[in-house]
Amino acid sequence: MKAFVLSTVAAAALAIVPLSAAQSAILTVGGPLAKVCYNHALAADGRSFAIDGCTRALEEEALARPDRAATYVNRGIVYMSAGRFALADADFDAALAINAGLPDGWLNKGFLRLRQGNGRDALPLIQKGIDAGAGRQALAIFARGVAHEQMGNYAAAYADLRQARMLEPGWSMPREYLASYRVSSR
């Protein structure tokens, strides 16, 4: 009977997650400040003026509920980019309080846990984002693979990384992570 043995050449490389939460920014059409906040989130810009712009959007613009939730996610991404994890988490929670089925709210909470090296807590959050209909399935499944890797579940990590690569063959990150695996049979 043959079994797969998976190991990483550079397991530490996965501990420092190069995931870009900015890839899960949510486009909002609520107002000009909310749009600027979205652009800051997309750019993973954690500078203070980016945070201030997002805060102004939330405080000064009459945003519809979906746009308010999106702007909380986007400001959370900006906070995460600045390394202000508690504030990022609070914003993701605020977005989910508005819309508990918001995939990007769950995914970004999971990305935050991955950045903190906590795959065990990230996994159910990422799965909720996948189940809620993540817009970019390859990114979500890739993140789930990283969570499995952080937990030491290399077979599940490898399977998710392969699935992410198949979903988006042109995206290099899954291919790069898979290159650090060595598969052998016993």
Secondary structure, 3 states (H helix, E strand, C coil): CCCEEEEECCHHHHHCCCCCHHHHCCCCCCCHHHHHHHHHHHCCCCCHHHHHHHHHHHHHCCCCHHHHHHHHHHHHHHHHHCCCHHHHHHHHHHHHHHCCCCHHHHHHHHHHHHHCCCHHHHHHHHHHHHHCCCCCHHHHHHHHHHHHHHCCCHHHHHHHHHHHHHHCCCCHHHHHHHCCEEEEEC
